[in-house]
């Protein structure tokens, strides 16, 4: 597996984690969830999004290096 493929696979795994966290946050909101819990959830979502962005950037760099 190439470096770019590994980065893309990691990004896909992170995307699934992000979707799960968003779903949990939406369920909490629908149930009248705690504001502090929502803030923590949003912070976690933001962190996962940053990780996805970093993996995509790594994939681009690896692909450019191989081109």
Secondary structure, 3 states (H helix, E strand, C coil): CCHHHHHHHHHHHHHHHHHHHHHHHHHHHHCCCCHHHHHHHHHHHHHHHHHHHHHHHHHHHHHHHHC
